[in-house]
Amino acid sequence: MRVRKNVNNISDGTLLWYSRAVEAMKQKDIKDPTSWWYQGAVHGFGLDNSPNLAPGKTWSELSVWQQATDFPPPEDLVDSIYWQQCQHGTWYFLPWHRMYLQFFEQIVAKTVVELGGPEDWTLPYWNYCDANNPALNENEQLQALKLPAEFGAEQPNSDFPGLWMVERAHYKVSSKADASCEAAMQLKNFTTPIPSQSFGGVRTGFSHDSGTFGKLENNPHNLIHVDIGGAMGDPNTAALDPIFWLHHANIDRLWQSWIDQGRENTSDPSWLNQAFEFHDANGKPVTVQVKQVLSTETLGYTYSENYPDVKVRQERDSKLFAMTPLAGNEIFDTIAATTKSFSLGSQTTPAQLEFLPEKQQVAKVSALAKSSSQRPNQVIIALDNVTGSGVVAPLSIFVKTSAAERVLVGKVGLFGLTQASTPSVRHAGTGINVELDATEAFNQLRSQPDWSFEKVEIELEPSRELGEARVTVGRVSVKAEVV
């Protein structure tokens, strides 16, 4: 049984051989299924020449892909069943990426052996979740936010040149909130009609372009992608960054850890029987169904135990209402919303809410918990039809009243913004939809002496300059659970 280990806890030659394998795979023809370029294109491929992968840089999808051996690829390959297949904004997000990692790991391991390396090479994972691990001190937590030194910084690490990428905008995650895994791990359901309460995503068909994100996919998955930025921030180039694979190994680990807590995947046959196409380590086509990848041990690997651990845990902090799945009736009433789309700037942008008259409200925000023992009705802030282009840094969503300090509701990662905003045969181009659980934030506001729902304001704030990126928010709404 192979064991995937935390990259920060290994001291053997794992990363050295990974670097050498990357360099060797880059020498192969883009048409070779075992090449670095082909494997990257399985996730996504695009030739947009807009310089919007990072502010102040000239990087574009085209400039990244032009580096591929024997570029350009033939059109029949670009349009094949093997390229541009990543699943996002869907309940297939986790199983598809598990399959993807499995075959990639096999290809790298075979390459390592061909280069004279060990026969048991295994992909490590990058556990940025340790940034919120209470067992670690502050310095150790901050260290978890940084890319391993082997991946370089402004310049490559000379001993590990294959792990560096010039089109990597940042070398650490900008905040602990962007690396938070706890909220998703507390959820009980793999999929529900409510995205913010769906660990694994919402029910869809084939979904290559981002749409409506489940909890784990938004945070930490999307936030890590756009926080590192550059090639990592665009689905069409992300898998060409060597850190991509360690990031997704961690996401895969979190899925297995969630199951080990006693949770269950959906038993829906349409999910279990969905099949996807890949190539194995010998470049041979293979078809895999979701039901074949539900256990890592069945696939021949496991993960070293690491935070958040796999054991069923008790709540450490009673104030974390929003981290506990609420056993409500899943019926929500929209009680406030913007009525016009608006553009985001690099600074704080207010959402101009209009409020439903109280007599017309089915759900009452005023009915939030009156005591610490009473379960609050859940409040959700939804961002719908977010369209635009380029890589946008993590977007913070705040609520406030005129006299109160603003409260962070959560953060949104607009990974795949360009693709979700571009009409295609499969996708309407209507943008990204995200929901954030605002229950605890509203509880904090309601504790203020001058609390009044009609005084609530919502602010959106990107953590970095937009640069050439553009964002338009179609609608922001506040929904309350009907109880």
Order of alpha helices (4+ residues) and beta strands (2+ residues): beta-alpha-alpha-alpha-alpha-alpha-alpha-alpha-alpha-alpha-alpha-beta-beta-beta-beta-beta-beta-beta-beta-beta-beta-alpha-beta-alpha-beta-beta
